[in-house]
């Protein structure tokens, strides 16, 4: 037999098997535990950031000293978050059963949404009092309080952090891994690619670390922008940041399922 024909015979069954495997697998089953953990981390980071953004978008309302009842209830907040989360991920957070997400992500996303609403609930009494502007409910306090309760329930490390020179609250200080990651982001700033996360396997496969960079947009600059050094409404000195600059990250550390 001609050599060329023989090699075609050898390859054909192999190709057929590969094609069979590819066509039989449902899209998500192709992903392994590491991909599942990294996708779960990505979705959790975006959900926490969506809550932060909802606070930022309602900051003027929350801080309005002339108004009593603000109508910014946890149900109103949930509707805003659900809408933006769907825009950013294509996932309906209120119908997770039907969502095409890794199985491990479903209870975690549901819980993070629940904890996010709980944070808004705990601030109701304060935000509805007229006569003063600053109520302590800002994207960062929302993020810290929500992430802390989520972490103690799930055991999954979840925090908002920032490059060392920007950190206001020492609790948000980056760890070694996060600091190194910030240095890498600085080399390749990408505020034009929204929701690009950085995910990496660490500790010989024990963990997946996921970082969602946060960039300052206009709503953030009332506190983090110019004039540098002048105190913002929360009493911290402004950083002098500009729109589009890196402000920090939502950071997660998860174990792949089965680990
Ligand atoms: C009303 C003022 C205010 C606004 C608006 C605001 N921040 Fe902050 N930000 C703060 C304060 C105050 C802290 C520190 C909170 C604390 O003490 O835990 C903080 C903390 C942070 C942190 C955590 C790291 C650290 O410094 O402790 C990040 C990241 C951050 N802000 C980014 C942003 C981004 C991005 C936006 C816009 C979406 C934003 N902030 C909007 C006041 C603000």
Boltz pocket constraint, residues with backbone or C-beta under 6 A from the ligand:
constraints:
  - pocket:
      binder: B
      contacts: [[A, 52], [A, 53], [A, 56], [A, 59], [A, 138], [A, 139], [A, 140], [A, 141], [A, 144], [A, 160], [A, 161], [A, 162], [A, 166], [A, 167], [A, 168], [A, 169], [A, 170], [A, 172], [A, 214], [A, 215], [A, 216], [A, 217], [A, 219], [A, 220], [A, 221], [A, 222], [A, 223], [A, 224], [A, 232], [A, 233], [A, 234], [A, 236], [A, 247], [A, 248], [A, 249]]
      max_distance: 6.0
